[in-house]
Amino acid sequence: MLRSLVLVALSGTVVVAQPAKDAPPGAPPPAVPTVEVRTLTLVPAAAPVPALRYELLPRLRDRVAGNAALDYHRAYVLRPSWPRDPNDAKKLDESLAAWEESAVDRLPVAEVKKYLAGHSQSLRTLDAAAKADRCDWGLNGRLSVSNIDLLLPEAQTFRELARVQKLRVRVDLAENDFDAAVRNLQAGFRLGKDVGEGPTLIMSLVGVAITSIFLGEVEQLVQRPNGPNMYWALTTLPRPLIDPRPALEGETRLFDNMFPNAKVLEKRPVSAERANVILDEMITAFNTMGKLDDLNVGSVSLGGIGVAGYVALQAPAARKQLVALGWAAETVEKMPPAQAVALRTITAYRSFTDDQTKCFSLPYPAARAELGKLSERAEKLKKESGDAIIAMFSLTLPAVEKLYEAHARTARRVAALRALEAIRLHAAANNGQLPPTLADVKVVPVPEDPYTLKPFEYAPTGNTFTLSGPPPAGDKPSRSNNFRYEVTVKEK
């Protein structure tokens, strides 16, 4: 469980400013951008008829019996092998990167189609996965300390499927085949949702990343000269698009698998011998993930005092903290010292996990405030206890916060795209004229910015406008929390 969470904390893409290639030696690195700017060209477009002609997830009525997880694994196995020759591999990787970043109108369609033809079996299997009526990864009973780190490379394989599927969408857009583009977007969004609703935080993060890929292609779709208006397609997406609960509950299940006897301690006081055995099991499990006695938290070093000394040192504070965490004082007093020490860790974990999980159901400003308080509580408990195990658990909090932020960014991006499409709807209904303010859009509701619970910042000038999402109050601007669409509106 802890290893999984630490992997999450370390698995994100870190962007570090690098000196320009032609910069003289000793030159300072370029400034890190503080805003994500996206430049779009849009054409006014009314809603399709019927309104849900286009949807971004496969319709439930079109699904057939089957397990999408099996098809995803088959699709990966059926893909062509990567070139063994290093030069060929480098050339292909460069081509893929160029095709992914190319403007749709400059995409070398024939060349990309030839590449995709080699993936025909894999892509047909991916289409089958999109229509399956369920996705069971078969991991719930197999989550354990010994295999959790194997899930990171497995989850990353689905990024490769998404990369090929993105090219498929781009070919459809280049050929202005919008029906095909939306079908392939559906398969991409279904892949992201299924991976994201796997039973680990790693899978949830990868699913969010895949979803982001296809939201980028929705941006490309709405910029096509005759591209359909996607307001209702975006509006009818589930909220949240990816349910975080399977991952959060999967981590709790992993905790229970990691400490199979933890529930024994939660039921009633046990014998000193039984408590010592269970605590020893816990410490052994921790040591399989990272040397507990290497942490040297405060004055505690297990390597120096041993388990008995550790229990004697920690028991008085553990009893007090158990009472503070909600245990009855008379029950705590009946516990042997090892049970009190072990149970403090178990209770603190469950308390912090529940408090983090509930934040996923709160609006962004309230959730951020609660997560901040939770971090302060965890830091206080770590300092007061001087407990190496509690210190290790404190490492898990940033991982869950990272997951919350990833889901929040997805919700914000969907809301911003809905706002853009609402403006297109208004322009289509008003002879191409832009609304003076977002409040003047009456054809459909314009979503608020989930980060601020206020309207997005909107500034029209002639046939152009900007739509911006500022950073939350008090936050330093960055590309992850501050964006601006710069939009030019053209006639058909």
Legacy VTK file of the C-alpha trace (Angstrom):
# vtk DataFile Version 3.0
C-alpha trace
ASCII
DATASET POLYDATA
POINTS 492 float
0.000 0.000 0.000
2.681 2.505 1.007
4.868 1.509 -1.916
1.937 2.120 -4.249
1.339 5.564 -2.804
4.989 6.535 -2.943
5.123 5.367 -6.566
2.200 7.691 -7.250
4.065 10.563 -5.672
7.071 9.857 -7.860
5.403 8.766 -11.096
4.187 12.122 -12.383
5.943 13.978 -15.153
8.230 16.612 -13.727
9.004 19.517 -16.028
12.282 21.192 -15.249
13.407 24.304 -17.050
16.423 23.520 -19.215
18.861 25.977 -20.765
18.183 26.706 -24.418
20.275 24.536 -26.721
22.023 27.534 -28.273
22.387 29.480 -25.034
25.947 30.400 -24.070
27.544 28.521 -21.185
26.393 29.835 -17.841
23.250 31.434 -19.247
20.271 31.303 -16.882
17.519 28.843 -17.770
14.399 30.242 -19.425
11.584 31.295 -17.144
9.118 28.559 -16.262
5.724 29.387 -17.862
3.093 30.445 -15.340
0.068 30.021 -17.618
-1.056 27.354 -20.086
-2.048 29.182 -23.280
-4.114 27.397 -25.914
-4.815 29.137 -29.225
-7.991 28.064 -31.024
-9.911 29.008 -34.147
-13.640 28.336 -33.915
-16.650 28.634 -36.200
-20.140 29.275 -34.767
-22.097 26.026 -34.655
-25.577 25.127 -33.480
-26.297 21.999 -31.488
-26.658 18.800 -33.516
-30.113 17.325 -34.058
-30.859 15.209 -32.165
-28.917 16.861 -29.370
-27.064 13.651 -28.444
-26.119 12.621 -31.937
-22.558 12.782 -30.648
-21.538 11.350 -27.280
-18.066 10.883 -25.853
-18.638 7.525 -24.182
-20.238 4.478 -25.826
-23.977 4.358 -25.228
-25.140 1.839 -22.654
-27.714 0.468 -25.092
-24.942 -0.412 -27.547
-22.904 -2.456 -25.091
-22.571 -6.212 -25.249
-21.584 -8.843 -22.710
-17.841 -8.922 -22.172
-14.938 -7.852 -19.985
-13.131 -4.842 -21.419
-10.028 -5.551 -19.318
-9.353 -8.758 -21.247
-9.702 -6.929 -24.554
-7.304 -4.192 -23.439
-4.676 -6.800 -22.622
-5.278 -8.508 -25.980
-5.038 -5.191 -27.802
-1.658 -4.562 -26.220
-0.374 -8.052 -27.044
-1.581 -7.761 -30.656
0.203 -4.499 -31.384
3.250 -4.666 -33.682
6.617 -5.120 -32.045
8.727 -2.031 -31.488
11.746 -1.904 -33.854
14.787 -3.652 -32.421
17.256 -1.555 -34.348
17.994 1.557 -32.238
18.045 3.848 -35.266
14.715 2.527 -36.537
13.218 2.831 -33.067
14.402 6.421 -32.752
13.045 7.293 -36.183
9.640 5.804 -35.391
9.455 7.553 -32.028
10.275 10.875 -33.679
7.614 10.287 -36.328
4.976 9.447 -33.724
5.824 12.556 -31.715
5.614 14.723 -34.846
2.250 13.239 -35.866
0.839 13.729 -32.386
1.835 17.399 -32.280
1.175 18.238 -35.932
-1.657 20.542 -36.927
-4.439 18.317 -38.237
-4.321 19.924 -41.695
-0.604 19.135 -41.987
-0.874 15.530 -40.859
0.719 13.137 -43.411
-2.472 11.099 -43.633
-1.230 8.409 -46.022
1.866 7.784 -43.905
-0.114 7.618 -40.658
-2.700 5.294 -42.215
0.085 2.950 -43.272
1.363 2.898 -39.697
-2.138 2.284 -38.303
-2.702 -0.582 -40.741
-0.087 -2.533 -38.819
-2.230 -2.085 -35.699
-5.480 -3.257 -37.297
-5.917 -6.322 -35.072
-5.037 -4.382 -31.949
-7.429 -1.554 -32.835
-10.310 -3.908 -33.606
-9.820 -5.416 -30.166
-9.796 -1.941 -28.628
-13.127 -1.266 -30.376
-14.519 -4.439 -28.807
-13.377 -3.264 -25.379
-15.287 -0.006 -25.826
-18.530 -1.956 -26.287
-18.043 -4.389 -23.395
-20.590 -4.049 -20.608
-18.054 -4.243 -17.774
-14.376 -3.892 -16.917
-12.984 -6.167 -14.217
-9.219 -6.010 -13.902
-9.217 -9.055 -11.627
-6.871 -7.346 -9.202
-8.939 -6.939 -6.059
-8.020 -10.334 -4.646
-4.382 -10.070 -5.736
-3.335 -6.702 -4.353
-0.362 -7.258 -2.092
2.928 -5.746 -1.044
4.825 -8.216 -3.216
3.211 -7.276 -6.533
2.033 -3.678 -6.233
5.139 -2.232 -7.883
4.482 -4.439 -10.914
1.295 -2.491 -11.629
3.113 0.691 -12.646
4.614 -0.703 -15.871
1.337 -2.523 -16.604
-0.658 0.679 -16.240
1.785 2.513 -18.471
1.143 0.058 -21.319
-2.310 1.560 -21.713
-0.718 4.898 -22.550
0.701 3.189 -25.633
-2.772 2.096 -26.717
-4.000 5.650 -26.175
-1.167 7.020 -28.287
-2.176 4.910 -31.280
-5.865 5.644 -30.746
-5.098 9.362 -30.755
-3.553 9.025 -34.218
-6.671 7.224 -35.359
-8.802 10.181 -34.255
-6.448 12.622 -35.956
-6.750 10.839 -39.301
-10.543 11.015 -39.013
-10.346 14.741 -38.297
-7.994 15.352 -41.213
-10.534 13.635 -43.468
-13.436 15.518 -41.824
-15.096 12.221 -40.945
-16.662 13.428 -37.722
-18.792 10.350 -37.095
-15.683 8.158 -37.189
-13.738 10.655 -35.080
-16.391 10.588 -32.360
-16.539 6.768 -32.404
-12.799 6.649 -31.895
-12.975 9.326 -29.213
-15.520 7.140 -27.437
-13.076 4.234 -27.405
-10.351 6.544 -26.090
-12.482 7.981 -23.305
-13.707 4.501 -22.372
-10.089 3.332 -22.123
-9.219 6.256 -19.855
-12.276 5.713 -17.675
-11.731 1.961 -17.327
-8.046 2.295 -16.488
-8.781 5.200 -14.152
-11.352 3.169 -12.241
-8.908 0.358 -11.534
-8.172 -0.487 -7.891
-4.946 1.510 -7.404
-4.007 5.176 -7.322
-1.452 4.509 -10.051
-4.161 3.285 -12.414
-6.370 6.243 -11.528
-3.607 8.696 -12.432
-2.866 6.916 -15.708
-6.570 6.945 -16.560
-6.723 10.695 -15.960
-3.685 11.157 -18.210
-5.322 9.133 -20.995
-8.522 11.152 -20.651
-6.485 14.342 -20.997
-5.127 13.071 -24.319
-8.619 12.739 -25.751
-9.880 16.022 -24.324
-7.074 17.529 -26.374
-8.508 15.858 -29.467
-11.971 17.244 -28.647
-10.291 20.657 -28.867
-9.109 19.688 -32.348
-12.564 18.432 -33.352
-14.386 21.649 -32.456
-11.866 23.656 -34.489
-12.648 21.892 -37.765
-14.488 24.225 -40.194
-17.671 22.124 -40.082
-16.983 20.499 -36.745
-20.057 19.682 -34.661
-20.863 21.552 -31.493
-19.922 19.295 -28.587
-21.608 21.179 -25.743
-24.137 18.444 -24.998
-21.615 15.652 -25.577
-19.386 17.234 -22.926
-22.275 18.105 -20.618
-23.577 14.537 -20.518
-20.240 13.045 -19.484
-20.345 11.492 -15.991
-19.321 13.737 -13.110
-16.731 12.920 -12.079
-15.661 11.583 -15.452
-13.503 9.010 -13.653
-14.810 7.765 -10.316
-11.910 7.915 -7.815
-13.569 5.592 -5.296
-12.368 2.278 -6.782
-8.755 3.443 -6.483
-9.204 4.856 -2.991
-10.981 1.748 -1.756
-8.433 -0.440 -3.525
-5.672 1.183 -1.490
-7.633 0.439 1.685
-8.031 -3.165 0.575
-4.288 -3.288 -0.011
-3.751 -2.054 3.557
-5.949 -4.870 4.871
-4.015 -7.397 2.765
-0.741 -5.938 3.975
-1.794 -6.223 7.635
-4.205 -9.189 7.660
-4.403 -9.239 11.456
-5.047 -5.521 11.898
-8.779 -6.059 12.332
-8.099 -8.377 15.269
-6.610 -5.460 17.184
-9.576 -3.244 16.327
-12.144 -5.611 17.848
-10.997 -5.917 21.459
-7.915 -6.012 23.715
-5.761 -9.064 22.980
-3.026 -10.842 24.883
0.417 -9.269 25.065
1.857 -12.206 23.140
-0.697 -11.829 20.327
-0.142 -8.080 20.143
3.639 -8.537 19.925
3.261 -10.997 17.046
0.952 -8.667 15.096
3.176 -5.632 15.623
6.168 -7.656 14.481
4.218 -8.617 11.332
3.516 -4.937 10.675
7.150 -3.945 11.037
8.218 -6.814 8.779
5.734 -5.661 6.126
7.070 -2.123 6.317
10.613 -3.372 5.982
9.733 -5.072 2.710
8.931 -1.632 1.285
11.650 0.510 2.749
13.980 0.171 5.705
11.926 1.499 8.566
14.927 1.915 10.822
16.672 4.029 8.173
14.162 6.856 8.628
15.566 8.063 11.962
12.426 10.059 12.694
13.070 12.190 15.757
14.984 10.122 18.300
13.543 6.804 17.122
15.741 4.297 15.350
14.451 0.746 15.414
17.887 -0.540 14.526
19.187 0.870 17.794
16.500 -0.015 20.331
14.734 -3.028 18.835
11.019 -3.766 18.891
10.774 -4.072 22.676
12.444 -0.718 23.200
10.319 0.803 20.469
7.116 -0.389 22.175
8.223 0.832 25.588
9.092 4.228 24.150
5.916 4.655 22.118
3.202 3.099 24.313
2.444 6.076 26.636
1.978 8.522 23.760
0.128 5.909 21.709
-2.480 5.444 24.449
-3.123 9.193 24.663
-3.361 9.525 20.895
-5.766 6.597 20.622
-8.117 8.387 22.999
-7.760 11.543 20.897
-8.592 9.454 17.820
-11.871 8.317 19.389
-11.095 5.197 21.407
-12.613 4.863 24.896
-9.985 5.458 27.583
-10.989 2.368 29.582
-10.606 0.157 26.498
-7.197 1.610 25.699
-5.963 0.999 29.235
-6.781 -2.708 28.933
-4.589 -3.074 25.852
-1.049 -4.421 26.088
1.580 -1.862 25.019
2.231 -3.443 21.600
-1.480 -3.361 20.766
-1.717 0.336 21.627
1.301 1.137 19.451
0.097 -0.912 16.482
-3.486 0.262 16.826
-2.437 3.911 16.801
-0.958 3.388 13.344
-4.012 1.483 12.119
-6.489 4.012 13.528
-4.532 6.998 12.236
-4.379 5.444 8.779
-8.111 4.751 8.673
-8.928 8.206 10.032
-6.727 10.030 7.539
-7.876 7.826 4.664
-11.542 8.525 5.375
-10.884 12.237 5.772
-9.047 12.350 2.448
-11.673 10.284 0.661
-14.515 12.559 1.730
-12.684 15.505 0.131
-13.290 13.981 -3.300
-16.998 14.739 -2.807
-16.460 18.414 -1.936
-16.233 21.445 -4.244
-12.640 22.345 -5.059
-12.172 25.302 -2.647
-13.633 23.363 0.288
-11.629 20.246 -0.560
-8.388 22.205 -0.771
-9.064 23.721 2.647
-9.827 20.317 4.177
-6.756 18.708 2.627
-4.630 21.525 4.016
-6.004 20.961 7.522
-5.407 17.248 7.149
-1.760 17.779 6.239
-1.321 19.943 9.334
-2.934 17.261 11.517
-0.691 14.585 10.056
2.422 16.675 10.605
1.364 17.348 14.188
0.770 13.650 14.868
4.133 12.759 13.353
5.975 15.258 15.552
4.072 14.379 18.706
4.548 10.648 18.277
8.138 10.572 17.061
7.035 7.267 15.539
8.862 5.972 12.469
5.774 4.081 11.269
3.576 7.181 11.525
6.291 9.086 9.662
6.124 6.583 6.821
2.354 6.919 6.612
2.716 10.686 6.363
4.393 10.061 2.999
1.070 8.834 1.618
-0.835 12.087 2.053
0.755 13.987 -0.870
-0.011 11.061 -3.194
-3.739 11.264 -2.503
-3.640 15.059 -2.809
-1.961 14.609 -6.174
-4.775 12.332 -7.273
-7.378 14.857 -6.132
-5.670 17.629 -8.110
-5.518 15.440 -11.223
-9.252 14.756 -11.062
-9.956 18.440 -10.391
-7.941 19.515 -13.453
-9.972 17.125 -15.598
-13.250 18.552 -14.303
-11.998 22.081 -14.943
-10.951 21.297 -18.494
-14.315 19.732 -19.314
-16.082 22.787 -17.864
-13.898 25.151 -19.907
-14.630 23.231 -23.115
-18.344 23.381 -22.317
-18.038 27.155 -21.884
-16.310 27.458 -25.269
-19.030 25.428 -26.925
-21.726 27.525 -25.216
-20.138 30.605 -26.795
-20.219 28.864 -30.200
-23.907 28.104 -29.676
-24.601 31.743 -28.815
-22.717 32.976 -31.872
-24.615 30.565 -34.130
-27.921 31.880 -32.775
-26.873 35.550 -33.053
-25.464 35.938 -36.570
-21.919 35.219 -35.469
-21.866 37.837 -32.712
-20.006 37.047 -29.521
-21.776 37.556 -26.192
-20.682 40.708 -24.320
-20.454 38.615 -21.127
-20.965 34.967 -20.287
-24.155 35.976 -18.478
-25.542 37.020 -21.881
-25.412 33.419 -23.113
-29.015 32.250 -22.818
-29.181 29.282 -25.187
-27.592 26.924 -22.642
-26.205 27.197 -19.103
-22.548 28.224 -19.000
-20.637 26.225 -16.373
-18.706 27.936 -13.623
-15.008 27.427 -13.041
-14.844 24.476 -10.594
-11.694 25.955 -9.035
-13.321 29.257 -8.040
-17.082 28.494 -8.202
-17.329 31.714 -10.232
-17.698 32.297 -13.988
-14.599 31.790 -16.086
-12.891 35.063 -16.952
-14.103 36.123 -20.407
-12.977 39.080 -22.522
-14.311 39.569 -26.101
-12.733 41.948 -28.608
-14.272 42.037 -32.076
-14.140 38.502 -33.434
-11.723 37.271 -30.775
-12.027 36.461 -27.112
-10.111 34.985 -24.232
-11.467 32.502 -21.722
-9.318 32.126 -18.638
-9.145 30.084 -15.473
-6.981 31.842 -12.868
-5.124 30.031 -10.093
-6.956 29.506 -6.806
-6.651 32.386 -4.361
-3.264 32.355 -2.687
-1.716 29.830 -5.084
1.358 30.590 -7.147
0.415 30.616 -10.866
1.614 27.644 -12.875
0.621 25.789 -16.019
-1.239 23.278 -13.878
-3.580 25.813 -12.239
-3.710 28.765 -14.639
-4.903 28.623 -18.257
-6.045 30.948 -21.009
-7.787 30.124 -24.263
-7.082 32.684 -26.983
-9.841 32.236 -29.548
-10.514 33.655 -32.997
-14.039 33.198 -34.344
-14.422 32.875 -38.115
-17.318 32.487 -40.482
-17.771 29.151 -42.226
LINES 1 493
492 0 1 2 3 4 5 6 7 8 9 10 11 12 13 14 15 16 17 18 19 20 21 22 23 24 25 26 27 28 29 30 31 32 33 34 35 36 37 38 39 40 41 42 43 44 45 46 47 48 49 50 51 52 53 54 55 56 57 58 59 60 61 62 63 64 65 66 67 68 69 70 71 72 73 74 75 76 77 78 79 80 81 82 83 84 85 86 87 88 89 90 91 92 93 94 95 96 97 98 99 100 101 102 103 104 105 106 107 108 109 110 111 112 113 114 115 116 117 118 119 120 121 122 123 124 125 126 127 128 129 130 131 132 133 134 135 136 137 138 139 140 141 142 143 144 145 146 147 148 149 150 151 152 153 154 155 156 157 158 159 160 161 162 163 164 165 166 167 168 169 170 171 172 173 174 175 176 177 178 179 180 181 182 183 184 185 186 187 188 189 190 191 192 193 194 195 196 197 198 199 200 201 202 203 204 205 206 207 208 209 210 211 212 213 214 215 216 217 218 219 220 221 222 223 224 225 226 227 228 229 230 231 232 233 234 235 236 237 238 239 240 241 242 243 244 245 246 247 248 249 250 251 252 253 254 255 256 257 258 259 260 261 262 263 264 265 266 267 268 269 270 271 272 273 274 275 276 277 278 279 280 281 282 283 284 285 286 287 288 289 290 291 292 293 294 295 296 297 298 299 300 301 302 303 304 305 306 307 308 309 310 311 312 313 314 315 316 317 318 319 320 321 322 323 324 325 326 327 328 329 330 331 332 333 334 335 336 337 338 339 340 341 342 343 344 345 346 347 348 349 350 351 352 353 354 355 356 357 358 359 360 361 362 363 364 365 366 367 368 369 370 371 372 373 374 375 376 377 378 379 380 381 382 383 384 385 386 387 388 389 390 391 392 393 394 395 396 397 398 399 400 401 402 403 404 405 406 407 408 409 410 411 412 413 414 415 416 417 418 419 420 421 422 423 424 425 426 427 428 429 430 431 432 433 434 435 436 437 438 439 440 441 442 443 444 445 446 447 448 449 450 451 452 453 454 455 456 457 458 459 460 461 462 463 464 465 466 467 468 469 470 471 472 473 474 475 476 477 478 479 480 481 482 483 484 485 486 487 488 489 490 491
